[in-house]
């Protein structure tokens, strides 16, 4: 048996030897399986089971009988037939033995090393997936003190983050609550660390974050004492590094509280604790110190701070503040030097030519297209606009102060600007010079200044011509306004202000269709031009295209949400469209913006009166009278309302005020006497009628009441007044006959041409008389509708009272908005451009 096993072993070794010289297959051996490593069949392996039950498996190898030679070690046979070579007593592998499934080469034909052959029966499993899934992780024990501390720290951090997020969206109260809760959790965390004996491991960064966030949220909620206390806790704690910088926050709070000396103190303390390495931070703090000195009126100290900044790190804002301080102390020479420093401050931005694409390089054009509207370019544009704004404002401020006349000062500023990088602002300064002339009511100089731009480049020429057109339009010189509007359009056809001015000149000539075309063109050039849209709505209203006008004003209301003019126009349009409820709603919105507008209040009272709601109408009419007690319409309505409600004594004060406003109108004095008569005060009524007779001796109505009053009161004067009454009535008849006969003779001898002229003039007079007498007829209609009374002296008909009078206010005319070119924010023309009468025609 042993001989057979020995022979088999030699055959196996010889096979291995032959394999060493054969050509290697790099893909062989991956599917071989070595049954030696099959642990699942060990129970069925008789040799293995026998070795386990006996001491057979612990026998030492018989190295003496089988010395290590090239033949190899004697393998141990198992029931599976696997043969495992045994190592020598020194642990060295035997020559030619199979080591780890690979045969050792017996010759130098192939070098020992890597081989692709694997142990027979093994599989390729580089990831070890045959071992099955990994066992589940052991669960953490949250009951340990360390885990509790970690969980609590995470909660505190989450609360700080939630507080900051709430503050970023404007929920300041919620942010403060989260900050307070984070503070409570952090204190609980410190106590838990102390109880667990880990007091030396307290997280100072977390404590600092909690306190700083709490202080910031107190400051955001304007709880300044609490915020100062929280900041003080941080500053006094020596364990917090760089906590001294928070004194800047404390100084900011003192500024809000207007405690300027304390603010200066804390700014300087913070400045002392910041090293020179942080130059920008020190500059900002010094700038804050200078601003606080300005608020305190200590301009010399402020100048010291601003001059230091301009010498170390000049910037536009500090240069402008320095000019303001010099202006406050009246130092002309230093104002000039500061202005020169201001325009020489480097902005650190690229030239606009960088963003102009070239024609030949497509790659560069694509890059330019990508960066010309990016965030960086927008920031550069905003910085340039801000610098131009400061320079323009400073020039307008110091120009009248640096020289004997403002014109000389403007000329000096223009010369300085022309020699700087802001050369394009020189023309704008010239236009502002003209505006300054307008403020001084020197219109001729303003016009002359603007006329000097007629030979300049097209942009400046268009701006100057636009302003000239606007000036002539205000002076009602519509021919000159039209001429300069054409000049502005010729220089720049896409100038919406020039198109608006042209439309306005056509509008006043009542060519509404053509005016609408100019306004539409202005809107095509600039869709956000509110003046063009407003004037287009007025034009459509003149053309009786009410739906289109309503559409214009609704669009305008979406842009100008709080414009009382736009809302009033919408109310007027709904009234014309016979929708009084919508008109009332829009007028209420007007009052929400302008609470004390007497015209809007009166209009609202008129609408409620037309709807039959007398109580609401009285409320709004009375409010209108309270804010503007000189409106005859309102006084008339209130007086008639009190007469209608049988409170004649209260109506007297309104008619007396109407008498003061229109002393030549006998109507109001007769109404005062009538109120005395209705209330039973006949003696006062008699005195009033006598006073009226002295002022208007030919008034028939007054004489009639005097005759009746004297008759019923048994006075001796009745015969005198009766004689005067007959005389006045006779004179009135003779006058009427003369007028009638004169009209007949004139009509017979009138020529045809003059007849047409008289007809037209008569129509105009009729329209004027109708507009002026409508209000008087309204009162007469109200008086005729009053209920009857058993009192005496009611027989006279109110229709005989002379109710015609001239309204001092006159009909309100709608005027289109003008399009004067705005060059600066505080342009004199700004209010005029947006101005329009609230009351329609």
QUIFENGI-V106297 format. One record per residue. N is the residue number from 1. RES is the residue in one letter. PSI is psi in whole degrees, -180 to 180 (* if undefined). OMEGA is omega in radians with two decimals (* if undefined). Layout:
BEGIN
n,res,psi,omega
N,RES,PSI,OMEGA
N,RES,PSI,OMEGA
END
This chain:
BEGIN
n,res,psi,omega
1,X,-46,3.13
2,X,-35,3.10
3,X,-41,3.13
4,X,-44,3.12
5,X,-38,-3.14
6,X,-40,3.11
7,X,-42,3.12
8,X,-40,3.13
9,X,-42,3.13
10,X,-37,3.09
11,X,-41,3.13
12,X,-42,3.13
13,X,-37,3.14
14,X,-36,3.06
15,X,-42,3.13
16,X,-38,3.13
17,X,-43,3.10
18,X,-35,3.14
19,X,-27,-3.11
20,X,-28,-3.10
21,X,-9,3.12
22,X,160,3.09
23,X,131,-3.01
24,X,137,3.03
25,X,115,-3.01
26,X,-14,-3.14
27,X,6,-3.12
28,X,153,3.04
29,X,-8,-3.09
30,X,-27,-3.11
31,X,4,3.11
32,X,150,-3.09
33,X,125,3.13
34,X,113,-3.08
35,X,-9,-3.13
36,X,-34,-3.09
37,X,11,3.13
38,X,98,-3.10
39,X,-13,-3.11
40,X,-25,-3.09
41,X,13,-3.13
42,X,-30,3.12
43,X,-28,3.14
44,X,-2,-3.13
45,X,111,-3.05
46,X,-43,-3.13
47,X,-41,-3.13
48,X,-41,3.12
49,X,-37,3.11
50,X,-37,3.11
51,X,-34,3.14
52,X,-42,-3.08
53,X,-26,-3.08
54,X,-174,3.10
55,X,18,-3.09
56,X,-37,-3.10
57,X,-12,-3.10
58,X,8,3.13
59,X,139,3.12
60,X,153,3.13
61,X,144,-3.11
62,X,81,-3.12
63,X,-23,-3.11
64,X,-40,-3.13
65,X,-29,-3.10
66,X,81,3.13
67,X,150,-3.11
68,X,114,3.06
69,X,-172,3.11
70,X,-16,-3.13
71,X,-34,3.10
72,X,164,3.11
73,X,154,-3.13
74,X,125,-3.10
75,X,156,3.10
76,X,118,-3.09
77,X,142,3.06
78,X,175,3.14
79,X,-22,3.14
80,X,-11,-3.14
81,X,4,3.12
82,X,145,-3.10
83,X,122,-3.09
84,X,118,3.11
85,X,142,-3.12
86,X,141,3.13
87,X,161,3.12
88,X,172,-3.10
89,X,-20,3.11
90,X,0,3.12
91,X,3,-3.11
92,X,136,3.12
93,X,144,-3.14
94,X,154,-3.11
95,X,131,3.10
96,X,2,-3.13
97,X,158,3.08
98,X,110,-3.09
99,X,118,3.11
100,X,40,3.05
101,X,-1,-3.13
102,X,137,-3.11
103,X,136,3.09
104,X,131,-3.10
105,X,141,-3.12
106,X,-12,3.14
107,X,179,3.14
108,X,16,3.14
109,X,-39,3.12
110,X,137,-3.13
111,X,146,3.08
112,X,146,3.14
113,X,-138,-3.04
114,X,141,3.03
115,X,147,-3.10
116,X,-9,-3.11
117,X,135,3.14
118,X,166,3.07
119,X,133,-3.11
120,X,131,3.12
121,X,-9,-3.13
122,X,157,3.13
123,X,158,3.12
124,X,112,-3.10
125,X,76,-3.07
126,X,-26,-3.12
127,X,-3,3.12
128,X,36,-3.11
129,X,-17,-3.12
130,X,-12,-3.13
131,X,-12,3.14
132,X,176,-3.11
133,X,152,3.12
134,X,151,3.13
135,X,151,-3.14
136,X,149,3.13
137,X,149,3.12
138,X,132,-3.14
139,X,144,3.12
140,X,146,3.10
141,X,104,-3.07
142,X,-2,-3.13
143,X,-9,-3.13
144,X,151,-3.14
145,X,-37,-3.13
146,X,-43,3.14
147,X,-40,3.11
148,X,-40,3.14
149,X,-42,3.13
150,X,-42,3.14
151,X,-42,-3.13
152,X,-39,3.08
153,X,-42,3.13
154,X,-40,3.11
155,X,-41,3.13
156,X,-45,3.12
157,X,-40,3.11
158,X,-39,3.14
159,X,-39,3.10
160,X,-43,3.13
161,X,-43,3.11
162,X,-37,3.11
163,X,-44,3.14
164,X,-39,3.12
165,X,-41,3.11
166,X,-39,3.13
167,X,-33,-3.11
168,X,-26,3.13
169,X,7,3.07
170,X,1,3.12
171,X,76,-3.00
172,X,-39,-3.13
173,X,-42,3.10
174,X,-40,3.12
175,X,-39,3.13
176,X,-40,3.12
177,X,-42,3.12
178,X,-38,3.13
179,X,-40,3.11
180,X,-42,3.13
181,X,-38,3.08
182,X,-38,3.09
183,X,-41,3.11
184,X,-43,3.14
185,X,-38,-3.12
186,X,-39,3.09
187,X,-38,3.06
188,X,-36,3.11
189,X,-41,3.13
190,X,-42,3.12
191,X,-39,-3.12
192,X,-37,3.08
193,X,-41,3.13
194,X,-39,3.13
195,X,-33,-3.14
196,X,-1,3.12
197,X,17,-3.14
198,X,39,-3.09
199,X,-28,-3.12
200,X,-11,-3.13
201,X,25,3.13
202,X,135,-3.11
203,X,96,-3.11
204,X,-33,3.12
205,X,-40,3.12
206,X,-42,3.10
207,X,-42,3.12
208,X,-43,-3.13
209,X,-42,-3.12
210,X,-47,-3.10
211,X,-41,-3.13
212,X,-44,3.12
213,X,-40,3.12
214,X,-43,3.12
215,X,-41,3.13
216,X,-41,-3.13
217,X,-35,3.03
218,X,-43,-3.13
219,X,-39,3.12
220,X,-32,3.12
221,X,12,3.10
222,X,30,3.02
223,X,74,-2.94
224,X,-40,3.10
225,X,-43,3.13
226,X,-38,3.13
227,X,-42,3.13
228,X,-39,3.11
229,X,-42,-3.14
230,X,-43,3.09
231,X,-37,-3.11
232,X,-37,3.11
233,X,-40,-3.14
234,X,-44,-3.05
235,X,-38,-3.09
236,X,-15,-3.13
237,X,111,-3.09
238,X,-15,-3.11
239,X,-17,3.13
240,X,121,3.14
241,X,145,3.11
242,X,24,3.12
243,X,-17,-3.14
244,X,-22,3.12
245,X,-24,-3.13
246,X,-10,3.06
247,X,-21,3.02
248,X,-43,3.09
249,X,-40,3.12
250,X,-39,3.10
251,X,-38,3.10
252,X,-38,3.11
253,X,-41,3.11
254,X,-32,3.08
255,X,-43,3.10
256,X,-32,3.09
257,X,0,-3.13
258,X,27,3.00
259,X,73,-2.97
260,X,-39,3.09
261,X,-41,3.10
262,X,-38,3.13
263,X,-44,3.10
264,X,-42,-3.12
265,X,-47,-3.09
266,X,-34,3.06
267,X,-43,-3.13
268,X,-36,3.07
269,X,-41,3.10
270,X,-37,3.13
271,X,-35,3.13
272,X,-28,-3.07
273,X,1,3.13
274,X,127,-3.07
275,X,166,-3.13
276,X,-13,3.11
277,X,-28,3.13
278,X,72,-3.02
279,X,-44,-3.09
280,X,-40,3.13
281,X,-40,3.12
282,X,-37,3.12
283,X,-42,-3.14
284,X,-40,3.13
285,X,-41,3.11
286,X,-35,3.08
287,X,-41,3.08
288,X,-39,3.10
289,X,-43,3.12
290,X,-41,3.13
291,X,-40,3.11
292,X,-39,3.09
293,X,-37,3.10
294,X,-43,3.12
295,X,-30,3.10
296,X,-8,-3.11
297,X,8,3.13
298,X,78,-3.01
299,X,-30,-3.14
300,X,-45,3.09
301,X,-39,3.11
302,X,-40,3.12
303,X,-39,3.12
304,X,-45,3.13
305,X,-46,-3.08
306,X,-38,3.11
307,X,-38,3.10
308,X,-42,-3.14
309,X,-44,-3.12
310,X,-25,3.09
311,X,-29,-3.11
312,X,-53,-3.08
313,X,82,-3.05
314,X,143,3.06
315,X,164,-3.01
316,X,-46,-3.06
317,X,-44,3.13
318,X,-39,3.10
319,X,-40,3.11
320,X,-43,3.10
321,X,-36,3.11
322,X,-40,3.09
323,X,-41,3.11
324,X,-41,-3.14
325,X,-43,3.09
326,X,-38,3.10
327,X,-37,-3.13
328,X,-34,-3.13
329,X,-3,3.05
330,X,32,-3.13
331,X,101,-3.05
332,X,-48,-3.06
333,X,-43,-3.14
334,X,-27,3.03
335,X,-43,3.13
336,X,-45,3.14
337,X,-41,3.13
338,X,-37,3.11
339,X,-39,3.08
340,X,-38,3.07
341,X,-38,-3.10
342,X,-45,-3.09
343,X,-10,3.11
344,X,4,3.12
345,X,125,3.12
346,X,134,3.14
347,X,-22,3.14
348,X,33,3.14
349,X,159,-3.12
350,X,158,3.10
351,X,149,-3.14
352,X,-21,3.13
353,X,-20,3.12
354,X,-30,-3.05
355,X,12,3.07
356,X,120,-3.08
357,X,149,3.06
358,X,164,-3.03
359,X,-21,-2.97
360,X,-24,-3.04
361,X,103,-3.11
362,X,-36,-3.13
363,X,-43,3.12
364,X,-38,3.11
365,X,-39,3.11
366,X,-40,3.11
367,X,-44,3.14
368,X,-41,3.11
369,X,-33,-3.11
370,X,-31,-3.02
371,X,-8,-3.02
372,X,-17,3.08
373,X,24,3.14
374,X,178,-3.07
375,X,-37,-3.12
376,X,-44,3.13
377,X,-38,3.08
378,X,-41,3.11
379,X,-41,3.11
380,X,-44,3.12
381,X,-43,3.13
382,X,-39,3.13
383,X,-39,3.12
384,X,-41,3.10
385,X,-41,3.12
386,X,-42,3.12
387,X,-43,3.12
388,X,-37,3.12
389,X,-45,3.13
390,X,-41,-3.12
391,X,-45,3.13
392,X,-44,-3.14
393,X,-42,3.13
394,X,-41,3.14
395,X,-44,3.12
396,X,-29,-3.12
397,X,-46,-3.00
398,X,-16,-3.07
399,X,-45,3.12
400,X,-13,-3.00
401,X,-24,-3.02
402,X,-16,3.13
403,X,176,-3.11
404,X,-29,3.08
405,X,152,-3.09
406,X,-28,3.13
407,X,-42,3.09
408,X,-40,3.10
409,X,-40,3.09
410,X,-40,3.13
411,X,-41,3.10
412,X,-44,3.13
413,X,-39,3.14
414,X,-43,3.13
415,X,-41,3.13
416,X,-42,-3.11
417,X,-36,-3.13
418,X,-27,-3.13
419,X,11,-3.11
420,X,-174,3.13
421,X,-8,-3.13
422,X,45,-3.03
423,X,-29,-3.12
424,X,-15,3.12
425,X,-12,-3.09
426,X,-42,3.13
427,X,-38,3.09
428,X,-36,3.08
429,X,-37,3.09
430,X,-41,3.11
431,X,-38,3.08
432,X,-28,3.04
433,X,-42,3.08
434,X,-38,3.12
435,X,-37,3.08
436,X,-38,3.04
437,X,-38,3.12
438,X,-40,3.11
439,X,-32,3.12
440,X,11,3.11
441,X,22,3.12
442,X,79,-3.01
443,X,-34,-3.12
444,X,-45,3.11
445,X,-37,3.11
446,X,-44,3.14
447,X,-43,3.14
448,X,-40,3.11
449,X,-42,-3.13
450,X,-31,-3.14
451,X,-21,3.12
452,X,-13,-3.12
453,X,0,-3.09
454,X,-24,-3.12
455,X,8,3.12
456,X,-173,-3.14
457,X,167,-2.96
458,X,-38,-3.09
459,X,-47,-3.13
460,X,-39,3.11
461,X,-42,3.14
462,X,-41,3.14
463,X,-44,-3.13
464,X,-43,3.13
465,X,-35,3.09
466,X,-45,3.13
467,X,-38,3.09
468,X,-42,3.09
469,X,-40,3.14
470,X,-42,3.14
471,X,-46,3.13
472,X,-31,3.09
473,X,-41,3.11
474,X,-33,3.12
475,X,5,3.12
476,X,23,3.00
477,X,79,-2.96
478,X,-26,3.11
479,X,-47,3.10
480,X,-38,3.10
481,X,-41,3.12
482,X,-38,-3.14
483,X,-47,-3.11
484,X,-26,3.03
485,X,-41,3.07
486,X,-40,3.12
487,X,-41,3.11
488,X,-39,3.12
489,X,-34,3.10
490,X,-41,3.13
491,X,-36,-3.12
492,X,98,-3.09
493,X,-21,-3.09
494,X,16,3.10
495,X,108,-3.08
496,X,-32,3.13
497,X,-39,3.10
498,X,-40,3.11
499,X,-37,3.12
500,X,-45,3.12
501,X,-39,3.08
502,X,-42,3.09
503,X,-35,3.14
504,X,-41,3.12
505,X,-33,3.07
506,X,-34,-3.13
507,X,-44,-3.11
508,X,-18,3.04
509,X,6,3.07
510,X,23,3.01
511,X,77,-2.96
512,X,-33,3.13
513,X,-44,-3.14
514,X,-38,3.10
515,X,-40,3.13
516,X,-36,3.13
517,X,-41,3.11
518,X,-40,3.12
519,X,-38,3.11
520,X,-39,3.12
521,X,-38,3.08
522,X,-38,3.11
523,X,-34,3.08
524,X,-35,3.12
525,X,-32,-3.14
526,X,99,-3.07
527,X,-16,-3.14
528,X,13,-3.12
529,X,101,-3.07
530,X,-32,-3.13
531,X,-42,3.14
532,X,-41,-3.14
533,X,-39,3.13
534,X,-47,-3.13
535,X,-33,3.08
536,X,-39,3.07
537,X,-41,3.09
538,X,-38,-3.14
539,X,-44,3.10
540,X,-34,3.12
541,X,-38,3.07
542,X,-34,3.12
543,X,2,-3.13
544,X,26,3.03
545,X,75,-2.93
546,X,-35,-3.13
547,X,-41,3.11
548,X,-38,3.07
549,X,-41,3.12
550,X,-39,3.12
551,X,-41,3.12
552,X,-47,-3.07
553,X,-29,3.04
554,X,-40,3.06
555,X,-41,-3.13
556,X,-35,3.11
557,X,-32,3.09
558,X,-26,3.12
559,X,-47,-3.12
560,X,87,-3.01
561,X,-28,-3.04
562,X,26,-3.14
563,X,115,3.14
564,X,-33,3.14
565,X,-46,-3.12
566,X,-44,-3.13
567,X,-35,3.10
568,X,-40,3.09
569,X,-39,3.08
570,X,-42,3.10
571,X,-42,3.14
572,X,-39,3.12
573,X,-42,3.10
574,X,-32,3.06
575,X,-42,3.09
576,X,-30,3.09
577,X,8,3.10
578,X,44,3.04
579,X,78,-3.02
580,X,-29,-3.13
581,X,-44,3.08
582,X,-39,3.10
583,X,-41,3.13
584,X,-42,3.14
585,X,-42,3.14
586,X,-35,3.10
587,X,-35,3.07
588,X,-37,3.06
589,X,-35,3.07
590,X,-43,-3.13
591,X,-24,3.06
592,X,-22,3.11
593,X,-46,3.11
594,X,95,-2.99
595,X,-24,-2.99
596,X,27,3.14
597,X,110,-3.07
598,X,-33,-3.14
599,X,-42,3.11
600,X,-40,3.10
601,X,-43,3.13
602,X,-40,3.12
603,X,-39,3.10
604,X,-39,3.06
605,X,-39,3.12
606,X,-41,3.13
607,X,-42,3.10
608,X,-34,3.10
609,X,-41,3.10
610,X,-26,3.09
611,X,-6,3.11
612,X,6,3.14
613,X,87,-3.05
614,X,-36,-3.10
615,X,-46,3.09
616,X,-39,3.12
617,X,-43,3.12
618,X,-40,-3.12
619,X,-48,-3.09
620,X,-36,3.07
621,X,-41,-3.12
622,X,-39,3.08
623,X,-40,3.10
624,X,-42,3.11
625,X,-35,-3.12
626,X,-37,-3.13
627,X,-27,-3.13
628,X,86,-3.01
629,X,21,-3.12
630,X,12,3.13
631,X,113,-3.06
632,X,-39,3.14
633,X,-46,-3.12
634,X,-43,3.13
635,X,-42,-3.14
636,X,-45,-3.11
637,X,-43,-3.12
638,X,-41,3.10
639,X,-45,3.12
640,X,-36,3.13
641,X,-44,-3.13
642,X,-34,3.08
643,X,-41,-3.13
644,X,-33,3.13
645,X,15,3.04
646,X,31,3.02
647,X,68,-3.04
648,X,-31,3.14
649,X,-38,3.13
650,X,-26,3.14
651,X,-23,-3.07
652,X,-43,-3.06
653,X,-33,3.14
654,X,-42,3.13
655,X,-30,3.06
656,X,-38,3.07
657,X,-39,3.07
658,X,-34,3.09
659,X,-38,3.10
660,X,-35,-3.12
661,X,-41,-3.12
662,X,77,-3.07
663,X,-18,-3.13
664,X,-4,-3.14
665,X,114,-3.11
666,X,-21,-3.07
667,X,-45,-3.05
668,X,-37,3.11
669,X,-37,3.05
670,X,-36,3.11
671,X,-35,3.08
672,X,-46,3.12
673,X,-39,3.12
674,X,-38,3.12
675,X,-40,3.06
676,X,-41,-3.11
677,X,-41,3.14
678,X,-34,-3.13
679,X,-1,3.09
680,X,4,3.13
681,X,77,-3.01
682,X,-34,-3.14
683,X,-44,3.09
684,X,-37,3.10
685,X,-41,3.12
686,X,-43,3.12
687,X,-39,3.14
688,X,-43,3.12
689,X,-38,3.09
690,X,-41,3.12
691,X,-38,3.10
692,X,-40,-3.12
693,X,-36,3.11
694,X,-36,-3.14
695,X,-36,-3.10
696,X,78,-3.02
697,X,-16,-3.11
698,X,12,3.13
699,X,116,-3.06
700,X,-41,-3.09
701,X,-42,3.14
702,X,-42,3.14
703,X,-38,3.12
704,X,-45,3.13
705,X,-35,3.10
706,X,-42,3.12
707,X,-45,-3.08
708,X,-41,3.12
709,X,-44,-3.13
710,X,-34,3.13
711,X,-49,-3.09
712,X,-28,3.14
713,X,-2,3.08
714,X,37,-3.12
715,X,151,-3.12
716,X,-12,-3.08
717,X,-2,-3.03
718,X,-39,-3.11
719,X,-37,3.13
720,X,-46,-3.12
721,X,-31,3.11
722,X,-41,3.12
723,X,-44,3.11
724,X,-38,3.13
725,X,-46,3.14
726,X,-41,-3.13
727,X,-43,-3.13
728,X,-40,3.14
729,X,-38,3.13
730,X,-42,3.11
731,X,-35,3.13
732,X,-41,3.12
733,X,-44,-3.14
734,X,-41,-3.14
735,X,-41,-3.14
736,X,-38,3.12
737,X,-40,3.12
738,X,-42,3.13
739,X,-40,-3.11
740,X,-46,3.14
741,X,-37,3.11
742,X,-37,3.12
743,X,-39,-3.13
744,X,-43,-3.14
745,X,-37,3.11
746,X,-38,-3.12
747,X,-31,3.13
748,X,-36,-3.07
749,X,7,-3.09
750,X,140,3.08
751,X,166,-3.08
752,X,-42,-3.12
753,X,-45,3.13
754,X,-27,3.11
755,X,-42,3.11
756,X,-40,3.12
757,X,-43,-3.14
758,X,-35,3.12
759,X,-44,3.13
760,X,-43,3.13
761,X,-39,3.12
762,X,-37,3.11
763,X,-40,3.12
764,X,-42,3.12
765,X,-36,3.13
766,X,-44,3.11
767,X,-42,-3.14
768,X,-45,3.13
769,X,-36,-3.14
770,X,-43,-3.13
771,X,-33,-3.10
772,X,-23,-3.10
773,X,-5,-3.12
774,X,-41,-3.10
775,X,-37,3.10
776,X,-37,3.11
777,X,-32,3.11
778,X,-44,3.12
779,X,-42,3.13
780,X,-40,3.11
781,X,-41,3.11
782,X,-41,-3.12
783,X,-38,3.12
784,X,-27,-3.11
785,X,0,-3.14
786,X,147,3.13
787,X,157,3.14
788,X,166,-3.09
789,X,151,3.11
790,X,-1,-3.14
791,X,154,3.07
792,X,171,3.08
793,X,35,3.09
794,X,5,-3.02
795,X,-26,-3.10
796,X,136,-3.10
797,X,132,3.13
798,X,-19,-3.10
799,X,-15,3.11
800,X,-11,3.11
801,X,137,3.12
802,X,102,-3.01
803,X,3,-3.11
804,X,132,3.08
805,X,164,-3.11
806,X,125,3.13
807,X,121,-3.13
808,X,-26,3.14
809,X,-35,-3.13
810,X,164,3.11
811,X,137,3.14
812,X,129,-3.10
813,X,136,3.05
814,X,129,3.12
815,X,134,3.13
816,X,154,3.11
817,X,146,3.13
818,X,163,-3.07
819,X,45,3.12
820,X,141,-3.09
821,X,126,3.11
822,X,124,3.13
823,X,-28,3.14
824,X,168,-3.07
825,X,-38,-3.08
826,X,40,3.11
827,X,138,3.11
828,X,-26,-3.04
829,X,-4,-3.02
830,X,-47,-3.14
831,X,-36,-3.12
832,X,-35,-3.13
833,X,-39,-3.08
834,X,-1,-3.03
835,X,144,3.03
836,X,144,-3.14
837,X,136,3.14
838,X,-38,-3.11
839,X,131,3.04
840,X,177,3.13
841,X,*,*
END
